[in-house]
Amino acid sequence: MKSKPLKYTSDIAFTPSVKAIQEKHHSRSSYARMEQSGGWQSKITPPLEMYLRSMDSFYLGTANNEGQPYIQHRGGPKGFLKVLDDKRLAFTDFSGNRQYISTGNISENNKAFIFLMDYPNRSRIKIWGTIEVIDDDKELLESLENKAYGARLERAIVFTVEAWDMNCPQHIKQRFTTEEIEKVTKPLYDRIKTLEQELNSKNSKGVK
């Protein structure tokens, strides 16, 4: 399914129907100024690549030919969503529940969407583009594989970026992983343990 040429990168999301509703609710003028000043990015920038390196999950949106949408969580080691060049991302399709809904959708509709949420830093990134499944590129598969992760990969997924945008932090509640919490609390627990040992040592020697 081919995309129509866009006047602005944001037109991939701001369709005529969307713009009409923006006009109705008086937000169209601010977005028009954004469009005229350059609009959303259409290439992968160094800051975006750095952001992706820190992420261990994202959500992939696809739809079938009837327009039925499907959202799938994708997880892996940090940085598993890799940058191939300034237009393409890639990740491994790990073995899972074998429903193949996303893969089936991609086979008939190559438009897709990636949504990334960074809860600790209260930021989110939306990426629109096209997607393809690659089964037979051994070099690509090897470049994406992380043997330390221990998951079996089935195929590679390559995503070509057409537009991306970073949202404001409004309404994002901070959440932290166990790893992130332990990174902050471990020095405190280590210090408490050291102080307890020092105190026990003094008590055993009868020091008051």
trRosetta pair geometry for C-beta under 8 A, 3 or more apart (Angstrom, degrees):
i j d omega theta_ij theta_ji phi_ij phi_ji
1 109 5.3 6 1 -137 141 62
1 110 5.6 -177 41 31 83 81
1 111 6.0 -59 86 -20 125 98
3 6 7.6 -22 149 -36 116 99
3 12 7.5 -12 -158 -116 136 99
3 111 7.1 116 -75 -93 100 108
3 130 7.0 -127 -25 -57 118 117
3 162 6.7 15 48 -112 177 156
6 9 6.2 92 114 -103 143 28
6 11 4.3 171 -153 63 102 119
6 12 5.9 -41 -92 -52 149 77
6 162 7.7 109 -1 171 143 114
6 163 7.8 -48 78 -49 172 129
7 11 5.7 91 45 -36 76 152
8 11 4.9 120 62 -25 75 97
8 14 7.5 -9 81 57 119 126
8 35 4.3 -33 -125 -150 159 108
8 39 4.7 170 -171 -85 103 160
8 40 7.8 96 157 24 90 85
9 12 6.6 -27 172 -2 53 109
9 39 4.9 156 39 124 95 127
9 40 4.4 -125 99 67 122 92
9 41 7.1 -132 124 80 170 14
9 42 4.8 -140 -107 -66 134 101
9 162 7.1 170 -151 146 88 71
9 163 4.0 150 170 -108 100 114
10 13 6.0 -59 -173 47 64 94
10 14 4.9 30 137 7 93 120
10 31 7.1 -149 132 -176 158 106
10 34 7.2 55 -24 110 159 113
10 35 5.9 -107 38 -94 126 94
10 39 5.0 -133 -12 -159 104 114
10 40 4.9 124 -66 -2 83 114
10 163 6.5 162 -79 -169 37 151
10 165 7.3 58 -103 -61 94 136
11 14 5.5 -69 -109 67 38 86
11 15 7.2 86 -174 -87 66 41
12 128 4.7 155 131 112 142 160
12 162 5.7 130 -88 115 155 124
12 163 4.8 -180 25 21 140 138
13 18 6.8 8 141 4 64 178
13 128 6.6 -151 -50 -54 96 148
13 163 7.4 -129 -10 91 99 141
14 18 4.9 -133 -144 93 48 130
14 19 5.5 72 173 -61 95 88
14 22 7.3 -7 -142 -17 106 146
14 31 6.7 165 -107 158 151 141
14 35 8.0 -97 57 -75 157 128
15 18 4.8 98 47 7 68 102
15 19 7.0 -133 96 -4 35 88
16 19 5.7 -55 -143 39 31 111
16 20 6.3 38 155 -26 64 103
17 20 5.7 -51 -151 30 31 114
17 21 6.8 25 153 -13 62 103
18 21 5.9 -59 -155 37 33 107
18 22 6.4 36 148 -20 67 105
19 22 5.3 -50 -146 36 36 116
19 23 6.3 43 152 -24 65 101
19 28 6.0 76 -165 -122 74 114
19 31 8.0 -143 -117 91 80 136
20 23 5.6 -50 -152 32 32 114
20 24 6.6 35 148 -21 63 104
21 24 5.3 -47 -148 33 37 117
21 25 6.3 11 159 2 68 108
22 25 6.3 -72 -144 52 27 91
22 27 4.7 -91 -158 74 85 89
22 28 4.0 119 121 -73 104 78
22 31 6.1 -47 -170 26 154 141
23 26 7.7 33 -177 -73 29 31
23 28 4.3 11 -78 -25 60 148
26 29 7.5 -20 -174 12 60 104
27 30 5.8 -54 -170 38 63 110
27 31 6.3 53 139 -14 83 109
28 31 5.9 -68 -151 45 34 105
28 32 5.9 39 153 -28 71 107
29 32 5.5 -51 -145 32 31 115
29 33 6.7 33 154 -19 63 101
30 33 5.8 -50 -155 32 33 112
30 34 6.7 37 146 -20 63 103
31 34 5.2 -47 -149 34 40 117
31 35 6.4 46 150 -23 66 100
32 35 5.6 -49 -150 32 34 114
32 36 6.4 27 154 -14 65 108
33 36 5.9 -59 -145 41 31 108
33 37 6.2 22 158 -14 66 112
34 37 6.1 -65 -145 41 26 105
34 38 8.0 -70 174 59 55 62
34 39 6.0 88 137 -103 79 53
35 39 4.7 27 -128 -79 48 107
36 39 7.9 94 0 -46 20 87
40 163 4.7 62 104 -169 133 102
40 164 6.3 177 173 69 113 32
40 165 4.6 -65 -122 -71 120 96
41 45 6.2 -78 -151 -21 153 116
41 48 7.4 -155 96 -42 158 141
41 163 7.1 136 80 -155 47 54
41 164 5.4 -29 71 60 98 86
41 165 7.5 165 26 -77 81 50
42 161 6.9 153 -179 126 48 96
42 162 6.4 -35 -144 174 89 37
42 163 5.6 -32 -99 -92 71 59
42 164 7.8 153 -99 14 25 75
43 86 4.5 4 -171 161 109 104
43 87 6.2 -55 -125 -78 74 68
43 161 7.0 124 -123 91 25 128
44 48 5.3 -126 -157 84 68 131
44 49 6.0 80 162 -59 107 91
44 83 5.6 169 150 -134 156 119
44 85 7.6 138 42 114 127 40
44 86 5.0 -159 49 -153 85 47
44 87 6.7 -149 -1 -64 99 18
44 88 7.9 -80 -11 39 137 29
44 89 7.2 141 -83 -60 142 89
44 161 6.0 133 -51 17 88 157
44 164 8.0 54 -93 14 59 147
45 48 4.8 97 54 8 74 102
45 49 7.1 -137 97 -5 39 88
46 49 5.5 -54 -144 37 34 113
46 50 6.3 37 157 -21 66 104
47 50 5.6 -53 -148 35 33 113
47 51 6.4 39 152 -23 64 104
48 51 5.4 -52 -151 33 35 116
48 52 6.4 34 153 -20 66 104
48 125 7.2 132 -133 -148 93 154
48 164 6.8 74 -119 102 145 153
49 52 5.7 -54 -149 34 32 112
49 53 6.6 40 152 -27 63 102
49 83 4.8 -32 -119 -29 104 156
50 53 5.7 -49 -153 26 33 116
50 54 7.2 24 153 -14 61 105
51 54 6.3 -69 -164 34 33 106
51 55 6.9 29 148 -27 67 112
51 116 7.4 117 143 114 112 151
51 118 7.3 -98 -161 -48 98 141
51 123 8.0 -96 -138 108 126 134
51 125 6.5 98 135 -30 150 151
52 55 5.6 -59 -150 26 39 115
52 79 6.8 86 129 -124 74 57
52 81 5.2 -106 -167 91 110 103
52 82 7.6 148 137 -105 130 21
52 83 6.6 125 70 -43 150 99
52 89 7.4 -142 -136 -126 157 123
52 116 7.5 -102 -102 -101 69 166
53 78 6.8 44 161 154 52 94
53 79 4.4 10 -145 -98 56 104
54 78 6.2 -30 -157 -162 26 116
54 79 7.4 46 -35 -61 19 79
54 118 7.4 37 103 -114 118 123
55 58 6.3 46 152 -54 137 97
55 78 6.6 140 71 -143 23 70
55 79 7.3 118 54 -64 60 36
55 81 6.4 -16 83 32 116 119
55 116 5.6 -40 -126 -154 158 124
55 118 7.0 -93 -92 -81 97 91
56 75 6.2 28 145 -157 79 79
56 76 6.4 -145 -164 75 69 46
56 77 6.4 -68 -126 177 98 18
56 78 4.7 -52 -71 -79 91 61
56 80 7.2 64 -137 10 54 106
57 73 6.4 -8 -170 -173 114 93
57 74 6.4 161 -153 88 63 54
57 75 4.3 -15 -100 -102 98 79
57 76 7.5 147 -83 22 57 56
58 73 7.9 165 90 -153 31 54
58 74 5.5 -12 62 60 74 101
58 81 6.1 30 2 -49 137 150
58 114 5.6 11 155 -171 137 95
58 115 6.4 159 -175 77 85 46
58 116 4.6 -41 -114 -90 105 78
58 117 7.9 147 -122 12 59 66
59 71 5.5 1 180 -172 115 102
59 72 6.9 156 -157 77 65 36
59 73 5.8 -37 -102 -98 75 54
59 74 7.2 163 -102 15 22 81
59 114 7.3 147 78 -158 52 48
59 115 4.4 -16 61 61 103 101
59 116 7.7 -171 23 -73 71 36
59 117 7.8 32 -2 -6 108 103
60 71 7.2 152 77 -156 44 52
60 72 5.0 -21 60 63 96 91
60 73 8.0 166 17 -96 79 7
60 74 5.5 54 -16 -20 113 122
60 102 6.1 39 108 -128 127 142
60 112 6.6 -15 -171 -175 88 117
60 113 7.4 143 -164 79 44 55
60 114 6.0 -16 -104 -103 64 70
61 69 6.3 -15 -166 -165 99 107
61 70 7.2 155 -151 80 53 47
61 71 5.3 -20 -96 -100 77 75
61 112 6.3 152 82 -167 62 63
61 113 3.7 -11 58 61 116 105
61 114 7.5 -151 20 -66 81 26
61 115 6.8 57 -19 -11 111 107
62 69 7.4 153 88 -153 36 59
62 70 5.4 -18 66 61 81 97
62 72 7.6 0 14 6 102 109
62 101 7.8 161 69 129 123 80
62 102 5.1 124 16 -139 143 72
62 105 3.8 123 135 106 124 142
62 106 5.9 -67 -137 -58 145 74
62 109 7.0 138 -178 86 88 104
62 111 7.8 141 -139 90 62 58
62 112 5.2 -22 -92 -111 77 91
62 113 7.8 -167 -63 26 39 75
62 131 7.2 -82 -98 48 108 146
63 67 5.7 -6 171 -153 131 32
63 68 6.1 161 -156 75 80 38
63 69 4.7 -40 -92 -95 98 57
63 70 6.7 161 -91 12 44 76
63 105 6.0 149 83 -161 12 126
63 109 5.7 -57 85 101 72 153
63 111 7.1 -15 41 79 100 100
64 67 7.3 -50 71 14 64 18
64 68 5.1 4 35 50 104 94
64 70 7.7 58 -25 -10 86 115
64 104 7.2 -12 -99 121 106 94
64 105 4.9 -100 -73 -117 65 81
64 108 6.0 30 -156 74 70 125
64 109 6.1 156 -154 7 21 129
65 108 4.7 -69 -42 143 105 125
65 109 5.6 -179 -73 -50 56 111
70 101 5.2 -145 -171 141 162 123
70 102 6.4 -148 105 -80 127 66
70 105 6.0 -153 34 -47 128 153
72 101 7.1 163 -65 74 126 109
72 102 5.1 -68 3 -54 150 128
74 81 7.7 95 110 -69 129 108
74 91 6.6 77 164 123 144 155
76 80 3.4 -14 97 9 133 169
76 81 7.9 142 51 -33 122 67
76 91 7.2 176 15 -165 151 114
76 92 7.2 116 -104 55 156 98
76 94 6.8 164 -87 -30 108 134
76 146 7.2 126 173 34 112 136
76 149 6.3 0 -164 -147 84 155
76 151 7.2 -107 -119 33 90 147
77 80 5.3 114 59 -52 66 107
77 146 5.2 -107 28 120 139 168
77 148 7.3 62 -74 84 155 98
77 149 4.8 -117 -30 -88 116 118
79 82 6.8 51 163 -85 77 75
80 91 5.6 69 137 -139 85 101
80 92 6.8 -76 -177 28 109 93
80 144 7.6 68 -166 -174 74 85
80 146 6.6 -86 -103 -7 97 136
80 149 7.7 54 -89 -78 128 160
81 89 5.8 3 175 -178 90 122
81 90 7.8 162 -159 78 51 30
81 91 4.9 -34 -105 -72 60 122
81 114 7.7 124 -147 -161 148 146
81 116 8.0 -124 44 -87 163 127
82 89 6.8 149 79 -161 41 67
82 90 5.4 -28 66 65 93 80
82 91 6.6 148 14 -81 77 61
82 143 7.6 -156 108 133 165 96
82 144 6.1 -146 17 -114 139 81
83 88 7.6 119 -164 88 53 57
83 89 6.1 -41 -100 -105 50 69
84 88 4.2 -32 57 95 119 107
84 89 6.8 -179 4 -106 89 14
84 90 5.3 64 -44 -7 116 115
84 158 7.1 -2 -12 -136 152 103
85 88 5.3 41 43 35 83 96
87 160 5.7 7 148 -153 97 80
87 161 5.5 -148 -163 45 53 89
88 158 5.8 -10 -167 -172 114 100
88 159 6.8 146 -157 77 60 49
88 160 5.4 -29 -98 -99 79 64
88 161 7.1 -150 -78 1 26 85
89 114 7.5 -26 70 -22 155 166
89 127 7.7 36 1 149 147 160
89 158 7.4 157 83 -158 46 51
89 159 4.4 -15 64 62 97 104
89 161 6.7 78 -10 -46 100 102
90 140 6.8 -102 -177 -173 160 109
90 144 5.9 -101 125 -88 110 128
90 156 5.8 -1 -171 -178 113 108
90 157 6.6 161 -152 83 61 51
90 158 4.8 -19 -99 -103 94 68
90 159 7.0 -177 -79 18 40 74
91 144 6.6 144 -151 -157 26 129
91 156 7.5 158 83 -155 29 66
91 157 5.5 -15 62 58 76 100
91 159 7.8 14 8 -4 93 112
92 141 7.2 84 -110 -145 101 69
92 144 4.6 156 -53 134 96 122
92 145 6.5 88 -76 -87 149 53
92 146 8.0 -146 12 10 143 84
92 151 8.0 145 108 95 129 112
92 153 4.1 -60 -175 -126 127 125
92 154 7.9 127 175 36 84 55
92 155 7.6 152 -158 83 61 34
92 156 6.1 -48 -105 -103 55 62
92 157 7.6 140 -131 15 7 84
93 103 7.4 71 -151 -74 157 112
93 133 7.4 2 -24 -134 151 97
93 153 6.7 100 65 -161 50 76
93 154 5.1 -61 98 60 97 96
93 155 4.6 -1 43 62 124 80
93 156 6.9 -160 1 -91 90 10
93 157 5.4 97 -52 -30 101 106
94 151 4.3 -11 -142 147 129 131
94 152 6.7 110 -159 72 73 47
94 153 5.8 -59 -99 -100 55 57
94 154 7.0 102 -169 2 12 89
95 98 7.7 -1 -167 -63 76 85
95 151 6.9 -168 36 176 81 86
95 152 4.4 9 2 78 127 102
95 153 7.3 -143 -22 -101 78 10
95 154 5.4 117 -74 -45 71 108
96 99 7.7 -48 103 18 108 83
100 103 4.4 -53 -163 50 83 119
100 104 5.4 91 132 -29 88 96
101 104 5.9 -57 -148 37 27 110
101 105 6.3 29 154 -19 63 106
102 105 5.7 -56 -149 36 31 112
102 106 6.3 31 154 -21 66 106
103 106 5.8 -54 -148 34 30 112
103 107 6.7 37 152 -28 62 103
103 133 5.9 58 -137 -83 87 152
103 155 7.9 87 -111 53 126 146
104 107 5.7 -50 -153 24 34 115
104 108 7.3 -1 160 7 62 104
105 108 6.7 -84 -162 49 31 88
105 109 5.8 -47 173 52 74 101
106 109 7.1 -89 -118 70 22 57
106 110 6.2 54 -161 -108 69 56
106 112 7.0 0 -100 -64 94 126
106 131 5.4 -82 -126 101 116 109
106 132 7.0 150 174 -119 121 27
106 133 5.6 115 107 -28 143 105
106 157 7.9 -121 -96 -133 167 105
107 133 7.4 -28 -70 18 77 131
110 130 4.6 30 136 -163 103 97
110 131 5.7 -167 -168 53 71 59
110 132 6.4 2 -138 -72 117 72
111 128 8.0 -13 -168 -171 90 87
111 129 7.9 175 -148 106 55 29
111 130 6.0 -49 -96 -103 44 69
111 131 7.7 50 157 13 6 90
112 129 6.3 -23 67 77 83 70
112 130 6.6 101 20 -143 89 22
112 131 3.9 22 5 -14 144 128
112 159 6.4 -99 82 -126 130 103
113 126 7.2 -19 -170 -168 101 86
113 127 6.9 152 -161 82 53 57
113 128 5.7 -18 -108 -105 80 61
113 129 7.8 143 -92 29 39 63
114 126 7.6 153 84 -160 57 40
114 127 4.2 -7 58 59 101 110
114 129 7.6 -3 2 28 102 108
114 159 6.4 47 -36 -173 130 165
115 124 7.0 -5 -173 -175 84 107
115 125 7.6 166 -153 85 41 53
115 126 5.8 -5 -107 -109 74 70
115 127 7.7 -158 -68 26 35 73
116 124 6.5 166 88 -156 57 59
116 125 4.6 1 56 54 107 95
116 127 7.6 38 -4 -4 103 108
117 123 8.0 167 -155 92 45 45
117 124 5.0 -12 -106 -107 66 95
117 172 7.4 -175 -158 -135 102 121
118 121 4.7 -11 130 51 120 100
118 122 7.3 -48 96 18 81 13
118 123 4.7 3 56 60 114 85
118 124 7.0 -163 23 -77 71 45
118 125 8.0 44 -9 -6 103 94
119 122 7.0 21 -167 -77 33 48
119 172 6.8 -158 -127 173 57 105
119 173 7.4 -9 -154 92 101 56
119 174 5.9 118 160 -152 82 40
119 175 3.9 -31 158 48 151 86
119 176 7.2 -145 103 -63 114 39
120 174 6.1 54 -125 -154 35 94
120 175 7.3 -88 -60 74 58 44
120 176 5.6 69 -88 -96 101 79
120 180 6.2 -137 -76 -163 143 161
122 169 3.8 51 139 -147 110 119
122 172 4.3 147 -148 91 79 125
122 174 6.1 -56 -60 -78 98 80
123 166 6.3 -14 -173 -167 106 109
123 167 7.4 154 -164 66 57 71
123 169 6.2 -48 -78 -85 55 90
123 172 7.5 -155 -34 64 18 174
124 166 7.1 149 82 -156 46 61
124 167 4.6 -7 68 43 99 115
124 172 6.8 -173 -29 -86 109 139
125 164 6.3 14 179 -179 99 111
125 165 7.3 170 -152 86 60 38
125 166 5.2 -30 -99 -100 77 73
125 167 7.5 -158 -83 8 28 80
126 164 6.4 174 90 -150 53 64
126 165 5.3 -8 57 58 99 85
126 166 7.9 177 19 -88 72 26
126 167 6.8 66 -12 -34 106 105
127 159 7.4 70 126 146 129 135
127 161 5.9 -64 -167 -122 109 97
127 163 7.6 172 -152 92 48 47
127 164 4.3 -11 -105 -103 73 106
128 161 7.6 90 76 -156 49 60
128 162 5.2 -59 106 64 90 102
128 163 4.8 8 50 57 110 88
128 164 7.0 -168 21 -76 66 55
129 159 5.4 96 87 173 136 86
129 160 5.0 -171 179 88 120 52
129 161 4.7 -78 -80 -111 138 27
129 162 4.6 163 -102 0 63 84
129 163 7.6 -177 -63 28 73 53
130 159 7.5 164 85 -155 37 54
130 160 4.9 -6 59 55 86 105
130 162 7.0 75 -11 -35 80 115
131 157 6.4 -5 -170 -177 108 98
131 158 7.0 158 -154 85 57 49
131 159 5.0 -16 -102 -105 86 72
131 160 7.4 -160 -75 19 37 72
132 157 7.5 164 83 -155 40 55
132 158 5.3 -13 60 60 89 96
132 160 7.9 35 0 -12 99 103
133 155 5.7 21 -172 141 94 142
133 156 7.6 142 -163 81 49 51
133 157 6.0 -27 -104 -104 61 71
134 137 5.0 -10 160 12 125 116
134 140 6.2 0 111 85 144 151
134 141 8.0 -148 109 -57 102 88
134 155 6.4 161 77 178 45 93
134 156 4.4 -24 68 70 102 100
134 157 7.4 177 21 -87 81 21
134 158 5.9 42 -11 -9 123 111
135 155 4.8 -45 -96 -120 67 111
135 156 7.7 -168 -75 28 25 74
137 140 3.8 28 117 21 120 118
137 141 6.2 150 90 -19 68 86
137 156 6.4 -56 59 32 109 141
138 141 5.7 -57 -146 38 31 112
138 142 6.2 29 157 -19 66 107
139 142 5.9 -56 -148 36 28 110
139 143 6.4 28 154 -20 63 108
140 143 5.7 -58 -149 35 31 111
140 144 6.5 19 156 -12 65 111
140 156 5.1 -51 126 -31 116 174
140 158 7.8 -44 -171 -66 146 116
141 144 6.0 -67 -151 41 30 105
141 145 6.3 40 153 -39 66 105
141 153 6.5 163 -161 112 99 138
141 155 7.7 -82 -100 -151 113 30
141 156 5.4 -129 -85 -44 70 113
142 145 5.6 -45 -143 16 33 118
144 153 7.2 136 101 -135 108 161
144 156 5.8 141 13 -113 157 106
145 153 5.9 -119 -102 2 89 147
146 149 4.2 63 99 -9 107 116
147 150 7.8 53 169 -64 44 46
153 156 7.8 29 170 -68 126 63
161 164 6.1 -33 -160 -32 120 112
169 172 5.1 -90 -167 36 67 120
176 180 4.3 -124 -170 88 98 127
176 181 5.2 117 121 -55 126 86
177 180 4.7 97 53 6 77 101
177 181 7.1 -144 94 -3 41 86
178 181 5.8 -57 -148 38 32 110
178 182 6.1 31 156 -19 67 109
179 182 5.9 -57 -145 38 27 110
179 183 6.5 36 154 -29 62 103
180 183 5.7 -47 -151 24 31 117
180 184 7.2 21 154 -10 60 103
181 184 6.1 -64 -160 39 35 104
181 185 5.9 7 157 -1 73 118
182 185 5.9 -67 -129 51 31 97
182 186 5.4 46 171 -43 71 104
183 186 6.6 -32 -130 12 16 113
184 187 7.7 -71 175 28 30 97
184 188 7.7 12 139 -5 63 115
185 188 5.3 -62 -159 41 53 115
185 189 6.0 48 148 -20 83 104
186 189 5.7 -56 -144 39 33 108
186 190 6.1 35 157 -21 67 106
187 190 5.5 -53 -144 37 32 114
187 191 6.3 35 155 -22 65 105
188 191 5.7 -54 -150 34 30 111
188 192 6.5 31 151 -19 64 105
189 192 5.6 -51 -146 36 34 113
189 193 6.3 37 153 -21 65 105
190 193 5.7 -54 -150 35 30 113
190 194 6.5 33 152 -20 64 105
191 194 5.7 -52 -149 34 33 112
191 195 6.4 31 153 -17 65 106
192 195 5.8 -56 -148 38 31 110
192 196 6.3 33 153 -21 65 106
193 196 5.7 -53 -147 35 30 113
193 197 6.4 31 154 -20 64 105
194 197 5.8 -56 -151 35 30 111
194 198 6.4 30 152 -18 65 106
195 198 5.6 -53 -148 37 33 112
195 199 6.2 33 153 -20 66 107
196 199 5.7 -55 -146 37 30 111
196 200 6.2 30 155 -18 65 106
197 200 5.8 -53 -144 38 30 110
197 201 6.3 33 154 -23 63 106
198 201 5.7 -55 -149 33 30 114
198 202 6.5 29 154 -18 64 105
199 202 5.8 -54 -150 35 32 110
199 203 6.4 30 153 -18 65 107
200 203 5.7 -55 -146 37 32 111
200 204 6.2 33 156 -22 66 106
201 204 5.9 -54 -148 34 29 110
201 205 6.6 17 155 -9 62 110
202 205 6.0 -67 -153 43 30 104
202 207 4.1 -80 -170 63 85 121
203 206 7.6 42 -178 -73 33 24
203 207 7.2 -84 -67 50 25 75
